[in-house]
Amino acid sequence: MKSSSAEPAVALAVAAHPDDIEFMMAGTLLRLGQSGAETHIWNLSSGYCGSDTLGGFQTSAMRFEEASDSARIAGATIHQPITNDLEILYTRELLIRVTAVVREINPTIVLLPSPQDYMEDHMTASRLVVTGVFGRGMRNYLSSPPLEPVDRPVALYHAMPHGLRDQLRRLVRPGQFVDVTPVMDEKRAMLACHKSQKEWLDLTQGVDSYIHTMESMTRDVGTMSGIFTCAEGWRRHAHWGFGPEDFDPLSDILGDACYTDPDYEASLGSIN
């Protein structure tokens, strides 16, 4: 697979639950959209369990409406969830549905959750998307619904885990940083669209704690970068099965707004 500068950039942000993208990925997606990329948002889960007062179907409908409002701010196309909270499982049923959405969108950039996180839904969503993207070009792997395979370079970027730590409390350091300082107002507005979650946390944790948590993590990642005030952090997935080794469209598109940490690159090691 060879990259082509003539191909339009298509960015797909995938997460487990409604509001995960807004916490960890939305700033980068906004900057990609502003740079001319076609953008997509997809939460694998409906948010079915996200209320203590409403039933599951009411909650799912409400949370999809909130996610749709957020996607409109980003100018992104939103896609329907395929399962419910705590039911994001690494199964054939979900894999063939993930593969179908990947084939439909045919992205060149996939933003996806960290493979290490405090919550199983997040980690399994990451695994599902990696396999779905890997299988996008395999003619004998049948998706649901059936779609023709696609085969162009794609780069996968894993977001930071919630709290910036893995499930064993260890700090995770990103290899790339995207400056989201210029789009913090939009990122904040996207998260605020998830009113059901914000209002519940306002009652239990203090007014706007939801927003403050996101802002604090974004500033902390900016501090990690050493150059940006507010940033989102990324780790690029290995290239085998996805594109050329040097295919890094996030850096190519965003230029100086995307900083690659040379110490992180050196820590990956080499065979001499």
Secondary structure, DSSP 8 states (H G I E B T S, - for coil): ----TTS--EEEEEESSTTHHHHHTHHHHHHHHHTT-EEEEEESB--TT--SSS-HHHHHHHHHHHHHHHHHHHT-EEE---B-TT-----HHHHHHHHHHHHHH--SEEEE--SS-SSHHHHHHHHHHHHHHHGGG-TTS--SS---------EEEEE--GGGB-TTS-B---SEEEE-GGGHHHHHHHHHT-HHHHHHHHHHH-TTHHHHHHHHHHHHHHHHHSS-SSEEEEEE---TTTS-TT--HHHHHHGGGEEE-HHHHHHT----
